[in-house]
Amino acid sequence: MERRTIGAAALAVGAVGLGCMPMSWAYSGSRQRGEESLRAVHRALDLGSTLLDTADMYGPFTNELLVGRALKERRQDAFVSTKVGLLVGEQHIVANGRPGYVRRACDASLRRLQTDVIDLYQLHRADPEVPVEETWGAMADLVRAGKVRALGLCAVGARGRRRSGGLHDATIRQLKRVQQVFPVSAVEAELSVWSPEALDTLLPWCASRGIGFLAAMPLGNGFLTGTLRPGEGFEPDDMRARHPRFTAEMMAANQPIVVGLRRVARRHGEGVTPAQVALAWVLAQGRDVVPVPGTKQERWVTENAAATALRLTERDLAEVAELPRALGSWD
């Protein structure tokens, strides 16, 4: 697989990563099977999808434990990205950016992941009660201690900003602040055919500073694969069951996007899928961009990895750019 580099430290990863969250959190609990997910991780590593993206809050904790089972056997094959800063309660999620907590959380993640170093440690969300510089400083100390190789920042939640503009203004403000403390190697934010807003300001800001970009939800939480059908519904614990873009009406209204991706796929031959076109589009947005599609099945890992061989033409890219904008709010 093609290799790409993240940040000034030139950390090399496969061009398509693996989002591990669906293996144990936020999606259809009845379909979460540990052994099947473990096979998916091994398949990703076999294919060169070396970046494994997890977080201590996924589960919580169980996702890191699962990834750790694979790392115990294949640590040298993997690039491990995990996150800190969010605590999951029964009915709520809260931020914790206190330096002491960050240090304890890192040690706990290292134990669960069965490794002595985390390749990329990301701040999931800043704690409004703690200056972000203090949290980032504690994370920087972990790099100096040899427990972490590089630091990343997840984009700030964009609630209420999509219509008013300035979607990523808060994230850029945070980035400017933490860059004064210790270099940012990567930013993780949503980027896909139906959510391209990061192209406006955030991705150019990162690219101009040599900061890698991890494209979260590059397949639109599964919608852009063309495998979801309006009206089929989701299990109650699946986050899409409460998501405005995944009502039957919005899924039906947004089908022209999938139809357009399928049309481009057909031009590239039998077996090329809408999902691969969607990932190839993300890959085409810059050499520092690494899509991180989430899945828990080997078949989708294999399909996603094959997208690195798909080269979209100027005609393809223009056609994707002309697809209708997605309807329905993410908020």
HELIX and SHEET records of a PDB file:
HELIX    1   1 MET A   21  MET A   23  5                                   3    
HELIX    2   2 GLY A   29  ARG A   31  5                                   3    
HELIX    3   3 GLY A   34  LEU A   47  1                                  14    
HELIX    4   4 THR A   62  ARG A   74  1                                  13    
HELIX    5   5 ARG A   75  ASP A   77  5                                   3    
HELIX    6   6 PRO A   99  LEU A  113  1                                  15    
HELIX    7   7 VAL A  132  ARG A  144  1                                  13    
HELIX    8   8 ASP A  169  GLN A  179  1                                  11    
HELIX    9   9 GLU A  197  LEU A  199  5                                   3    
HELIX   10  10 LEU A  202  ALA A  207  1                                   6    
HELIX   11  11 GLY A  220  THR A  225  5                                   6    
HELIX   12  12 MET A  239  ARG A  242  5                                   4    
HELIX   13  13 PRO A  244  PHE A  246  5                                   3    
HELIX   14  14 ALA A  248  ALA A  253  1                                   6    
HELIX   15  15 GLN A  255  ARG A  267  1                                  13    
HELIX   16  16 PRO A  274  LEU A  283  1                                  10    
HELIX   17  17 GLU A  298  ALA A  306  1                                   9    
HELIX   18  18 ALA A  307  ALA A  309  5                                   3    
HELIX   19  19 GLU A  314  ALA A  321  1                                   8    
SHEET    1   A 2 ARG A   3  ILE A   6  0                                        
SHEET    2   A 2 LEU A  11  GLY A  14 -1                                        
SHEET    1   B 8 LEU A  18  GLY A  19  0                                        
SHEET    2   B 8 LEU A  51  ASP A  53  1                                        
SHEET    3   B 8 PHE A  79  VAL A  84  1                                        
SHEET    4   B 8 ILE A 118  LEU A 123  1                                        
SHEET    5   B 8 VAL A 148  CYS A 154  1                                        
SHEET    6   B 8 ALA A 186  GLU A 190  1                                        
SHEET    7   B 8 GLY A 212  ALA A 216  1                                        
SHEET    8   B 8 VAL A 289  VAL A 292  1                                        
SHEET    1   C 2 LEU A  86  VAL A  88  0                                        
SHEET    2   C 2 ILE A  93  ALA A  95 -1                                        
END                                                                             
